[in-house]
């Protein structure tokens, strides 16, 4: 059985993280503005968006994992936007803990290797409808 997370409603909290490649916070500014001012969502910016990283990645594997895991585990966060793709997600997916996520699935939106994350559900013991 596929579990579809609840549809987003104005006032819901959306988290933005970069679990793979680095993205400057300024590049997400317009997206954040639209989400908040035009669509009525609240936005929480993760530590990896606009991080101090000087490499291709938005942080160390441990930092990226912690940021994504925190958003996945937070019951207030209803959706997670991944600001940038890249090949970094492959380093994290096997370390993610899905225990809380299974109880409260949420929308995870991204592209590139973020798709790898969504396809990973087939290797866990649950199905979820992913974006």
N, C-alpha and C positions, 0 to 999 in steps of 0.2 A: 504494500500500500504506500502511495506517495503522500507525503505530508506537505501541504502548501502553507507557508507562513501567512499570518494575517496580512491583509492588504494594508498599506500605509495610510494613515489619516493625518490631517493637519495637526501639528503639535507633537507628533511622534519624533523620536530622536534617531538621527542617522549619524553613524560614525564614519569617519574618513581616515583610512590608513594607507600606507604604501608598503605592502609586504614583500615587494620585489625591488624594482628600480627606484631611484631617488626622484623626487618631484619637489620643486620649490613651492612654498606655501602661496606665493603670489600667483602661480599658475592655476590654483584652485579657487582664487578669490571670487571670480565671477560665478562659479558653480555654487559656492557657499552662499553668496548673496541671493541667487535665484532660489535656492532651497529654502532659505530663511524668509526673505522678504516677499517673494512672489508665490511660493507654494505653501508657506506656513509651517515648515518643519523646523525642528531644532537641530543643530549640528554640533557634534563633538569631534574635534580634531585630534587624531592620534599623535603619538610622539614621533612617528616616522614620517609624517607629512611635514616637509620643510626642516628635516633634521639637520644636524651639523655634519652629516656624513660627507666625506671627500672622495668617496668611491662611487662606482656605478650603483651600488645598492643604497637603500635608504637607512641603513644601519647594519650592525652585525646580525648574523642569523638569530642570535639570542634576543636582540632588541626587536627585530621584526616579528619574531614568534611571539614574544610577550605582548606586543602591541595588538596584534591580531587576536590572540587568545583572550586578552582583556575585553575587547569588543564583542567577541563571540560569547563570553561568559556573562556579560552585563545584561541583566534582564530588562533594563530600561532602553537599551539599544535595540531598535526594531529592524534596522538594515545597516549593512556595511558596504560602503563604496570603496573600492580599491583604486587609488588615484593613478596608478601606473602599473603596467605589466612588466614583463621582462622574465628572465629565466630563474629568478630568485625563489619563486614559490616552491619549486621542486626540492629545495633544501629544507623546507618547513613542514610540508604536508604530513609526513609520517610522524611528526612530533606533536601535532595538534591533539588536544583532548576534546572529544566530542560529547562528553558526559552531559554537561549543562545544555549544549546546543541541541541534543536530542530532545530534551524536555521543553525547550523553547527555541524552535528553529526560527531563523530570520533570513531575510533576503541578503544575498551576497552578490554584488555586482562588480564586474571587472572585465578585462579582456586579456589577450595574450596568454601568459602562463597562469593567470587566474582561472582560466578554463580548466587547467590541470587540476586545480583545487575542486572544481565542481565535478569533474569526472571521477575524482577520488571517492566520491560517495558510494560508488559501486563496490568499493573494497571495504566499506564499513558495514556495520550490521543494521543500517537503516537507509531508507530512501527519502529524499527530500527534493522538492521542486526548487531548482536553482535558476538564477538569471545569468 
